[in-house]
Amino acid sequence: GLAIIVFIVFMSNAERRIPVQYAKRMVGRKMYGGQSTHIPMRVNASGVLPLIFASAIMQFPSTILAIVPIFSDARIWWDTHFYYASWGYQLIFALLIIGFTFFYNTISFNPIEMSKNLQQNGGMIPGIRQGRPTSDYLARISRRITLFGALFLALLAVVPTLLAASAGVSIAFGASSLLIAVSVALETTRQLESQMLMRHYRGFLK
């Protein structure tokens, strides 16, 4: 359990920082730009949503078979071969998690729009031309990071369950509940640190 918590904390804070350089420009009599920053791309940007969606999909067949009486034989077959701790159930569960992770990344991250914003603000990634090459580069990096995050979620959901089933023990927590608890604890820590920082600099800001 301690190893899983450490693994979740490490992956929740992991991010790929893409360097961005802004060109200098004159607006009136003032000089703007010229600074260097980065685009943070989190490894586990989707959070716990793929786990929730995949779990709901896996519960759907059993629920439908239990509602319709004529499917009693099919329900027995499903419960026999695709119970929660079976290899077949966990394999389909892992594939659904990977699929939903890529689906969430597709609807939440738009490399073309990000490339346009960088170009309009005079920013560029060192070594990458503006426009289409920048969007292709961001899309390629996003796919690699999303694959790594999807494999992390799949392993987090499948490995503890299979280990507990093979050892003949029961675990008191699931992957989604543990991920939610650790994520909330990390976010609370960040909020406290930001509040303490603002309190410390309140006199300077005034």
Disulfide bonds with the S-S distance in Angstrom:
none
